[in-house]
Amino acid sequence: MFNQIRQSLTAREAFDLVQSDLQQVEREISVESVASVEAITTINQYLQAGGGKRLRPALLLLCTRLFGPSTDCARRLAAVVEMIHTATLVHDDVIDIAKTRRGRPSTNIVWGNHVSVLAGDWLYMQAFQVALRERNFHILDTLITLTQMMVEGELLQLDRLHRIHITEADYMELVDRKTASLFSACASLGAAAAGADEAAESRLSDFAWNLGMAFQMVDDILDFTSTEKILGKPAGNDLREGKVTLPMIYALESAPPDERQAVETVIADGSYEHVPFMRILQILEQHGAVRRAYDRAHTFTEKARGIISAFPESPAQRALQAIVDLVTGRSS
């Protein structure tokens, strides 16, 4: 319990370091989310009011702080990555037919699929409009590559939905594109905003990529082990939506036919009506799948920790180390 409290305090201290920057980022997002069409502005305000960890903007800002004080460029780019992240969530919710996001009705439930997709598209383009003001081809190249990776990830996920024969390699490829690529881009952009050299930017990109891989793995574990109140969406949602994630992949490797049939039933039904959620948790427990998935996540956080520890010690460096600890120690 003490370790959890200490970890929480350390994470808070990490965010406190860039708190004033994050407040400016929020103002930037608010200003840049106003459109000439009222529906888009309303949706953007709804999305911003929904909150979120703001982990990605904080990561970008802390990477900038490794090399000196924060910059206007870093704050603008922090707003850009959060807008891109939000746009992907809007599109994901439409594709997944999600009903909730962060404990509130998702945009597709409130405004419908067509309006939500267009609002997500607008947010993407507005993010690029803000980034374009930097007149920096390297920044634009990073963002374009990122967006392509994330779209490829979404297409791969769609192709693999409702399929039980998903391998660990399939899963890693998906996480690389959908999550780790965004973390990596945040670190690259943070370094670029500080004018860091190519070698330092590359090391930070690698650091954040490993962090992003671990983050998604823990997210997928928590989907089974956490509660709806903490998650802001129903527990066990991934499997209900037909997504076979790392804990289930590990369990299925040695599961007998009756257990595989139970998992297939949940996927086919899109619900836990015939196979209770507790039965799925028992299957995961029987095969030690959650513990094994946590161990796999820890291999990535250890790599991230090793990379960031090689940077000179500073408040920003210590804060980034704290974020590594937060990723695998969180309960939400």
N, C-alpha and C positions, 0 to 999 in steps of 0.2 A: 504493500500500500504506500509506504514511504517513497519507494522508487517512482510509482505512478505520479504522486504529488510533485516530487522533485522534477520529473520529466515535464509535467504540465507547466510548472513555473519556468523552467528553462525555455520551453517553447514560447511562452508568453514574453519572456525577455527578448527572444529572437525577433518576434513581431514588433515589440516595443521599439527596437532599434530603427525600424523603418515606418513607425506609426504615422508620423507627420507626412511622410511621402505617400503612404497609402491613403491618407485623407485627401491629398491632392489628386491622387489617382481616381478616387471616387467622384470628386468634382469634375474631373476630366471626362469620365465615363458619362456622367449625368448630362454634361453639355453636349457631348458628341452623340448622345442617343436621341436627340431631338430631330425628328424628321418633318418633312412638309406634309406627310400624311399622318393624321392624328392616330390612327390605329397602331402604326408602328411605334410612335412615341409612347403610347399607353402600354404596349407590350414591353418595351424596353424598360420603362419605369417599374413595371411589375416584376420583371426579371431582376433588376438591380435591388429592389426592395426585398427580394427573396434572400439576399445575403450570400453566404458562402465563406469558405475558409480564406479566400484570397491568397492561397498558397503560391500560385504561379506568379502573380505580381510581386509578392514578397521575395520569392526566389530570384527573380530578375533584379530587383533593387539591391538585394544583399550581394549579388555577384558584382554589381557596379561598385558597391561600397568596399569591396576587397581592394580596389585600386585607388580609392580616394572618396571625396564627397559625392553625394548623389547629384544627378544632373537633370535638367529639364527633359533632355532626350530620354533618359531612363524612365522618368515618370510617364512620359507619353507612351513609350513602348510597353510599360507595365499595363497601362490602360488598353493598349492594343491586344496584348495576349489575353487579358481577361475578357475582352469583347469577343475574340475568336473562340475562346473556351466556352463562353455563354452561347454563342451561335451553334457550336457543335452539340451542346446539351439540348437546345431547342430541336434541332434536326434528329438527334437520337431519340427524343421522346416521341416524335412523330413516327419514326420508323418502328420503335418498340411498342407503340400504342400505349405508352405509359400514362398512368392516371395521376401520379403525384411526383413532385420534385421539391426537395427540401421542405417536406411537410405541408405543402400547399398543392392545390390542383395545378397540373402542368399546363403550359400554354395551349397545347393542342386540345385539351379538355375545355378550356375557357373560350378560346377563339376558333377552334377547328384546325384541321390539318393544313388547308390551303393558305390561310392567313399566317399560320405559324411558320411554315416553310419560307414564305416570302419575307417575313420579319427576320428569320435567321439569315437569309441571303443578304438582306439589307445590312444587318449587323456585321456580317463578314466584310462586305464592301466598304462600310464605314471605317472598319478597323484598318483596312488597307489605305483608305483616304488619309487617315491620321498618320500612318507610317510613311506615306509618300511625302509628307511635308519635311521629313528629314533629308530628302534628296540624297539618299545613301543606297547605292545599288546592292551592297552587301546585306543590308538590313532587309531590303525587298526580296532578295534571293533566298534568304533564310526563311522568310514568311511564306513565300510561294512554295518552296520545297516542303515546308511544314504542312501547308494546307493540302498539297497533293498526297502526302503520306497519310494524313488523317482521313481523307476521302477513300484512299485505297484500303485503309483499315476498316472503314464502315462497310465497304463492298465485300471485303473478305468475311466480315462478321455475318453479313446477310447470306452469303453463300454457305456458311457453316451452321446457320441456325437450324435447330431441330435435328441435328445430327449427333449421334452418340459416339461415333468413332472419331473423336478429336484427339490428336496427339499433343504431347507437351510442346513439341516443336511448332505445331499449328498455333497453339495458345501464345507462345512467346512471340511469334511473328505478328500476331494481332495486337498484343500489348505494346510491342515496339512501335507500331504505326499509330495506334489510337491514343496512347498515353505517354510513353517514354519520349516520343519525338517532340511533344509539346514542352515537356520539362527541359529537354536538351536545348530547344530553341530559346527558351526563357534565359538559360544560362549564357548562351551565345550572344543573345541580344544585350544582356546586362554587361557582358564584357565589352561588346562593341560600343555601347553607350559611354563606357569609361575610356575608350581609346586603347584598350589592352592589346598586346601583340597576339599574333595568330596562334602561337604555341599555348599561351595562357587560356585563350578562348577555347581551343580544342580540348584542353584538360578539363575546363569547367563544363563543357558540353558533355564530355564523357561522365563526369561526376553526376550531372543532373539526369543523364540517360539512365544510369544505374538506379538513381533515386526514384525515377518515374516507373521503372520496371517493378521495384519493390512496392511502391505506392499502390499500383494497380493490383498486385497480388494480394496485399493486405485488404484492399477494398473488396476483392472477390471472396476472401475468407470471411470478412465481416458480414457480407450478404447472407451467409449461413448462420453466423454465430451471434450477431448483434440483434437489436430489437427495432421494431418499426419506429418507435418514438425517437431513438437515437439516429437511425438511418434517414428518417424523413421519407421513407418509402417502405412497402411491405418487406419483411425478411423473406429470404428464399426467392426473391423476385427474378434473379438471373435464370435459374432453372425453369421457372414458370414461363419465362419468355423464350425458352428454347436455347439458352446459352449454357454450354458445358464449360465451366471454368476449372482452374487448376485443382482445387480440392476434389472435385468430382472426377476429373481426369485420373488423379492418383487412386481414388477409390475404385474406379471402374477397371483399373489394370488387373486387379485380383478379385473382383466381385464375381460371385457365382451367378448362374442364369436368372434365379429368382430376384436377386438384387438389381441386376441389369434391367429386368423387366419392369421393376418398380420405377426406376429412373425414366425409362422410356414412356411409361404411362403418364407420369407428370408432364413430360415434354409434349406428348400427344394431346393430353387434356388441356394443357395450358393452365392447370390449376392443381391444387392438392386435395381435390374432392375425393378421389378414389385411393390415393396414396397420401396419407398424412405427412405433413412437413417433418414431424418427429421421426417418422420412419426413415426419411432421407438423412436426418441428423445421425440416426443410429448406424446407418450404412457408412457414413463418413467416419464415425467414431470407431466402428469395427475394423476399419482398414488404416487407422492412424493418419487419415488424409489431411486433416487440418494441421496437425503438428508438422507433417512433412512439407506442406505448402508454406508454413511459417519458416521452416528451415531453409527452403528455397529462396524465400524473400530475403532472409538474412544474408545469403551469399551476395546479393546485390547491394544491400546496405553496407556490408563490410567493404566491398569494392569502392563504393561512394565515399565511405569514411576514410579509406586509405588515400584517395585522391585529394580530398579537401584538407586532410591533415598535413599534406606536403606544402600547402600555401603558408606564407608567413602568418604567425599568430596575430590576430586583431579582433576587435569586437564582431566584425562581419564574418570572419572565419569561424569564430566560436558559435555564432548564430547559425551558420550553415551546418555545423556539426550537430547543433541542437535539433535542427529540422530533420536530419538523418535519423536521430533517435526518436523523434516524434512519429515518423512515418511507420515504423514497425511496432511502436509502443502504443499507438492510438486505439481507442475503442469505438471510434465513429468516423 
